[in-house]
Amino acid sequence: MLNKILQWLLIFALQVVVFNHLDFSSYLVPQVFILILITLPLHLSKINQILIAFGIGLLADMFVSTPGIHASACLSLIVLRMFLFSRLDLKEQQSNRMFFNVKNVGISMFFYSAIILVVFYHLYVFGLESIGAINWVSLLLTTLFSSTLSLLAIGSIQYISYGRQSE
C-alpha cells in the first residue's frame, strides 16, 4: 500500500510540475492526476472514495487557482466511477481487495472505463471553465486533444507500473 501511495504522489507531482505547464497549445490541458481516482481500490467505501476525490480535487484547485472546478469534477468523476463499476463484473477483484488497474482487471476493461472517465472529466472541467460563453467547437477540440494526451500518459504509466510489478 505504501508503494501505491508513493506512486500516487509521483503522479500528482508530475501533474503539477509537468502537465500543468505544457504550452503546446490551448487545446492541450491533460489531467493525468485523475488516474489516482480511477485506480482507487475497489473495496473502498463510497464515503471514503468521495472524501479522497474531494481532497484530491481541492489540491488540484490550489495548484491551478481554479475555485472548486477540479473538486467538483473529481466528485462527479468518482460518482460516475461508482456507477460504471457497479455495471461491470468486478466482484472477484472487490473481494480480493484489489486496485483497479490493467494487471487486475485486464487491458480492455481498464481502458474501456478509463476512456469514459477521462473524457467525462475533461468535458466537465472545460465546460465549467467556459460557462456563459461556451464555444462548442473549442470545448470539443480541447476535450478530445486533452483526453487523448491524458490517456496516452495513463497508458504509459500503467505499462511502466505493470512491467515493474511482473518482475
GIDAQUI-V218923 format. One record per pair of residues at least 6 apart in sequence whose ideal C-beta (glycine too) atoms are under 8 Angstrom apart, sorted by the first residue. I is the first residue (numbers start at 1). J is the second residue. D is the distance in whole Angstrom. If there is no record, write none. Layout:
BEGIN
{{I:J:D} {I:J:D}}
END
This chain:
BEGIN
{{4:99:7} {7:161:7} {8:36:5} {11:32:7} {11:33:6} {11:35:6} {11:36:6} {11:157:7} {12:33:5} {12:36:7} {12:56:8} {12:59:7} {14:32:6} {14:33:8} {15:31:7} {15:32:5} {15:33:4} {15:60:7} {15:63:8} {16:63:5} {19:30:5} {19:31:7} {19:32:5} {19:33:8} {19:153:7} {20:63:7} {20:64:6} {22:28:6} {22:29:8} {22:30:7} {25:145:7} {26:142:7} {27:138:8} {27:141:5} {27:142:5} {27:145:4} {27:146:7} {28:145:5} {28:146:6} {28:149:6} {29:122:8} {29:126:8} {29:142:7} {29:146:5} {30:146:5} {30:149:4} {30:150:4} {30:153:6} {31:60:8} {31:70:8} {31:118:8} {31:121:6} {31:122:6} {31:125:7} {31:146:7} {31:150:6} {32:150:5} {32:153:5} {32:154:6} {32:157:7} {33:56:7} {33:60:6} {34:74:7} {34:77:6} {34:117:7} {34:118:7} {34:121:5} {34:150:8} {35:154:5} {35:157:6} {36:56:6} {37:52:7} {37:53:6} {37:56:7} {37:74:6} {37:77:6} {37:78:6} {37:81:7} {37:117:8} {38:81:7} {38:100:7} {38:113:7} {38:114:6} {38:117:6} {38:118:8} {38:154:8} {39:99:5} {39:100:5} {39:101:5} {40:49:6} {40:52:7} {40:81:8} {40:99:7} {40:100:7} {41:97:6} {41:98:7} {41:99:5} {41:100:8} {42:85:7} {42:90:6} {42:93:5} {42:94:4} {42:97:8} {42:98:6} {42:99:7} {42:100:6} {43:94:5} {43:95:8} {43:97:5} {43:98:8} {44:52:8} {46:82:6} {49:78:5} {49:81:8} {49:82:7} {50:75:7} {50:78:6} {50:79:8} {52:78:8} {53:74:4} {53:75:5} {53:77:7} {53:78:4} {54:71:6} {54:74:7} {54:75:6} {56:74:6} {57:70:4} {57:71:3} {57:72:7} {57:73:7} {57:74:3} {57:75:7} {58:70:8} {58:71:5} {60:66:8} {60:70:4} {60:71:8} {60:74:7} {61:67:7} {61:68:6} {61:69:7} {61:70:5} {61:71:6} {64:70:7} {66:129:7} {69:125:6} {69:128:5} {69:129:6} {70:125:7} {72:124:8} {72:128:7} {73:121:6} {73:124:5} {73:125:5} {73:128:7} {74:121:8} {76:120:8} {76:121:8} {76:124:6} {77:117:6} {77:120:7} {77:121:5} {77:124:7} {80:116:8} {80:117:6} {80:120:6} {81:113:8} {81:117:6} {84:113:6} {84:116:6} {84:117:7} {85:100:7} {85:113:7} {88:109:7} {88:113:7} {90:100:8} {90:105:7} {93:100:7} {93:104:5} {93:105:6} {98:104:4} {98:105:8} {100:110:7} {100:113:7} {101:110:7} {101:158:6} {101:161:7} {101:162:7} {102:110:5} {102:158:5} {102:159:8} {102:161:8} {102:162:5} {103:161:8} {103:162:5} {103:165:6} {103:166:8} {110:158:7} {111:151:8} {111:155:7} {114:151:6} {114:154:6} {115:147:8} {115:151:6} {118:147:5} {118:150:5} {118:151:6} {118:154:7} {119:143:7} {119:147:5} {122:142:7} {122:143:5} {122:146:5} {122:147:5} {122:150:7} {123:139:7} {123:143:5} {126:139:5} {126:142:5} {126:143:6} {126:146:8} {127:134:7} {127:139:6} {130:138:7} {130:139:6}}
END
